[in-house]
Amino acid sequence: MRHLFGDRFEVFSAGTQARGVRPEVLTVLEELGIDAGGQSSKTIDQLGGLGAECVVTVCDDAREKCPHVLGREQTFHQNFFDPSTLDGTLKERTTAFRKSRDEIMTWLKATFR
């Protein structure tokens, strides 16, 4: 979201659990020229009560567990396969992360154009 629309939106990223940033994520983002090396995994609670005009969720688990966010006016949701649940070789996992990345990017472009 930040890569596509950082000039239009102030973007913060959080999940339902802080599990660390997977190396596959760094790989597939670097393929697009996105340096995510300084990013960290955090929960929405760790954002310090940050208010938000909108919340974007990309899995049903996040939609169900996402706490009330102060100031939220709108929620955008689409369920995507979570590649972190996949067992397999590094190549298979990276391919799955790449597929999810591309699907999310396509959805974001269509939703926030």
Residue frames relative to the residue before (quaternion, step in Angstrom):
aa qw qx qy qz dx dy dz
M 1.0000 0.0000 0.0000 0.0000 0.00 0.00 0.00
R 0.6618 0.4980 -0.3057 0.4697 3.56 0.90 -0.92
H 0.6453 0.5321 -0.3174 0.4469 3.59 0.96 -0.86
L 0.7358 0.4290 -0.2306 0.4705 3.58 0.92 -0.91
F 0.8495 0.1500 0.0003 0.5057 3.55 0.85 -1.02
G 0.2712 0.8050 -0.4901 0.1958 3.58 1.19 0.46
D 0.6236 0.5286 -0.3407 0.4644 3.58 1.21 -0.39
R 0.7266 0.4067 -0.2309 0.5034 3.61 1.24 -0.34
F 0.7959 0.2076 -0.0766 0.5636 3.57 1.12 -0.69
E 0.3440 -0.6508 0.6215 0.2681 3.52 -1.25 0.52
V 0.1228 -0.8464 0.5181 -0.0036 3.56 -0.41 1.27
F 0.0451 -0.7579 0.6508 0.0042 3.53 -1.03 0.95
S 0.1946 -0.7966 0.5660 0.0845 3.55 -0.98 0.83
A 0.1483 0.7646 -0.6152 0.1223 3.55 -0.99 0.91
G 0.2520 -0.7634 0.5770 0.1440 3.52 -1.27 0.39
T 0.6619 -0.4863 0.3755 0.4294 3.55 -1.28 -0.15
Q 0.7701 0.1045 -0.0689 0.6255 3.57 1.29 -0.44
A 0.3544 -0.6963 0.5764 0.2396 3.55 -1.16 0.64
R 0.0182 0.8377 -0.5411 0.0715 3.56 -0.37 1.25
G 0.5905 -0.5391 0.3824 0.4631 3.57 1.23 -0.06
V 0.4743 -0.6506 0.5103 0.3022 3.54 -1.25 0.44
R 0.3920 -0.7441 0.4995 0.2079 3.55 -0.63 1.19
P 0.5488 -0.6217 0.4387 0.3462 3.61 -1.00 0.73
E 0.5962 0.5671 -0.3647 0.4358 3.60 1.11 -0.62
V 0.6094 0.5460 -0.3447 0.4601 3.58 1.09 -0.71
L 0.6551 0.5091 -0.3114 0.4633 3.57 0.88 -0.93
T 0.6472 0.5333 -0.3144 0.4448 3.59 0.96 -0.88
V 0.7424 0.4200 -0.2567 0.4545 3.60 0.69 -1.03
L 0.6235 0.5046 -0.3553 0.4800 3.61 1.13 -0.43
E 0.6247 0.5378 -0.3344 0.4568 3.59 1.01 -0.77
E 0.5803 0.5865 -0.3687 0.4282 3.60 1.13 -0.59
L 0.7157 0.4000 -0.2373 0.5211 3.58 1.19 -0.54
G 0.5671 -0.6072 0.3798 0.4068 3.57 1.28 0.09
I 0.5060 0.6293 -0.4278 0.4062 3.58 1.23 0.41
D 0.2062 -0.7712 0.5926 0.1079 3.56 -0.68 1.12
A 0.0237 -0.8192 0.5719 -0.0355 3.56 -0.32 1.28
G 0.3106 0.8029 -0.4655 0.2052 3.57 1.28 0.24
G 0.7143 0.4436 -0.2556 0.4771 3.60 1.08 -0.63
Q 0.5128 0.6570 -0.4120 0.3682 3.57 1.28 -0.02
S 0.1469 -0.7715 0.6112 0.0983 3.53 -1.23 0.50
S 0.5001 -0.6285 0.5069 0.3130 3.52 -1.25 0.48
K 0.1112 0.7992 -0.5809 0.1067 3.58 -0.84 0.98
T 0.4311 -0.6622 0.5396 0.2909 3.54 -1.28 0.34
I 0.6569 -0.5089 0.3729 0.4129 3.54 -1.25 0.33
D 0.5915 0.5680 -0.3626 0.4427 3.60 1.13 -0.58
Q 0.6540 0.5293 -0.3057 0.4458 3.57 1.09 -0.66
L 0.5724 0.5854 -0.3883 0.4229 3.60 1.23 -0.14
G 0.4956 -0.7293 0.3802 0.2794 3.58 1.29 0.18
G 0.6854 -0.4983 0.3024 0.4364 3.59 0.91 0.81
L 0.2234 0.8071 -0.5107 0.1944 3.53 1.21 0.49
G 0.3438 -0.7241 0.5580 0.2146 3.57 -0.87 0.91
A 0.0738 -0.8024 0.5917 0.0264 3.57 -1.14 0.55
E 0.4510 -0.6705 0.5167 0.2828 3.53 -1.07 0.74
C 0.8017 0.0063 -0.0028 0.5977 3.55 1.06 -0.67
V 0.2287 -0.7322 0.6273 0.1347 3.50 -1.32 0.49
V 0.1549 -0.7689 0.6166 0.0685 3.55 -0.97 0.94
T 0.0387 -0.7845 0.6189 0.0059 3.57 -0.78 1.04
V 0.1912 -0.8141 0.5440 0.0687 3.55 -0.99 0.89
C 0.7410 0.2226 -0.2418 0.5856 3.57 1.19 0.55
D 0.6142 -0.5844 0.3884 0.3611 3.55 -1.14 0.68
D 0.5991 0.5678 -0.3595 0.4353 3.59 1.06 -0.71
A 0.6662 0.4877 -0.3030 0.4759 3.60 0.91 -0.86
R 0.6353 0.5290 -0.3388 0.4492 3.60 0.95 -0.80
E 0.6909 0.4793 -0.2764 0.4653 3.58 0.95 -0.86
K 0.7682 0.3854 -0.1921 0.4737 3.59 0.97 -0.82
C 0.4873 0.6834 -0.4353 0.3254 3.58 1.21 -0.30
P 0.3509 -0.7499 0.5195 0.2110 3.57 -0.61 1.10
H 0.6605 -0.4676 0.3924 0.4372 3.51 -1.29 0.22
V 0.1650 -0.7767 0.6026 0.0794 3.56 -0.83 0.98
L 0.4815 -0.6928 0.4565 0.2825 3.55 -0.68 1.11
G 0.8260 0.2336 -0.1901 0.4765 3.52 -0.95 0.91
R 0.4339 0.7151 -0.4646 0.2906 3.58 1.22 -0.16
E 0.1568 -0.7971 0.5802 0.0585 3.51 -0.78 1.08
Q 0.8125 0.0824 0.0140 0.5769 3.54 1.10 -0.69
T 0.1565 -0.7614 0.6214 0.0978 3.54 -1.16 0.69
F 0.1353 -0.7540 0.6393 0.0670 3.54 -1.02 0.90
H 0.0306 0.8241 -0.5620 0.0644 3.55 -0.76 1.00
Q 0.1238 0.7272 -0.6724 0.0620 3.49 -1.25 0.75
N 0.3274 -0.7508 0.5401 0.1933 3.56 -0.83 0.94
F 0.0365 -0.7764 0.6290 -0.0127 3.55 -0.86 1.05
F 0.5982 -0.5402 0.4491 0.3855 3.55 -1.23 0.48
D 0.3163 -0.7367 0.5684 0.1850 3.58 -0.97 0.89
P 0.2823 -0.8060 0.4924 0.1680 3.61 -0.21 1.21
S 0.5549 0.6097 -0.4086 0.3916 3.62 1.16 -0.29
T 0.6186 0.5451 -0.3456 0.4481 3.61 1.24 -0.24
L 0.5781 0.6223 -0.3535 0.3919 3.57 1.29 -0.25
D 0.2314 -0.7120 0.6442 0.1566 3.54 -1.05 0.87
G 0.3893 0.7109 -0.5296 0.2503 3.55 -1.12 0.47
T 0.7083 -0.4158 0.3385 0.4592 3.50 -1.31 -0.22
L 0.6699 -0.4709 0.3751 0.4345 3.56 -1.27 0.26
K 0.6445 0.5241 -0.3210 0.4549 3.59 0.96 -0.84
E 0.6649 0.4941 -0.3029 0.4711 3.62 0.93 -0.87
R 0.6637 0.4944 -0.3076 0.4695 3.58 0.93 -0.84
T 0.6535 0.5068 -0.3164 0.4646 3.60 0.94 -0.84
T 0.6233 0.5319 -0.3312 0.4679 3.58 1.03 -0.76
A 0.6581 0.5023 -0.3054 0.4705 3.59 0.98 -0.83
F 0.6468 0.5006 -0.3194 0.4786 3.61 0.98 -0.79
R 0.6306 0.5304 -0.3269 0.4627 3.58 1.01 -0.79
K 0.6518 0.5119 -0.3130 0.4638 3.60 0.94 -0.88
S 0.6674 0.4833 -0.3043 0.4778 3.60 0.90 -0.88
R 0.6105 0.5522 -0.3427 0.4526 3.59 1.00 -0.82
D 0.6991 0.4776 -0.2774 0.4541 3.57 0.82 -1.01
E 0.6482 0.5099 -0.3198 0.4664 3.59 0.98 -0.78
I 0.6555 0.4970 -0.3119 0.4755 3.59 0.95 -0.83
M 0.6454 0.5199 -0.3261 0.4548 3.61 0.92 -0.85
T 0.6456 0.5140 -0.3213 0.4645 3.59 0.95 -0.86
W 0.6666 0.4988 -0.2973 0.4675 3.59 0.93 -0.89
L 0.6509 0.5140 -0.3223 0.4564 3.60 0.91 -0.87
K 0.6506 0.5148 -0.3214 0.4565 3.60 0.92 -0.87
A 0.6864 0.4732 -0.2882 0.4710 3.59 0.94 -0.82
T 0.6988 0.4918 -0.2671 0.4455 3.58 1.02 -0.81
F 0.8202 0.2677 -0.1012 0.4953 3.60 0.89 -0.91
R 0.2830 0.8057 -0.4857 0.1868 3.61 1.18 0.28
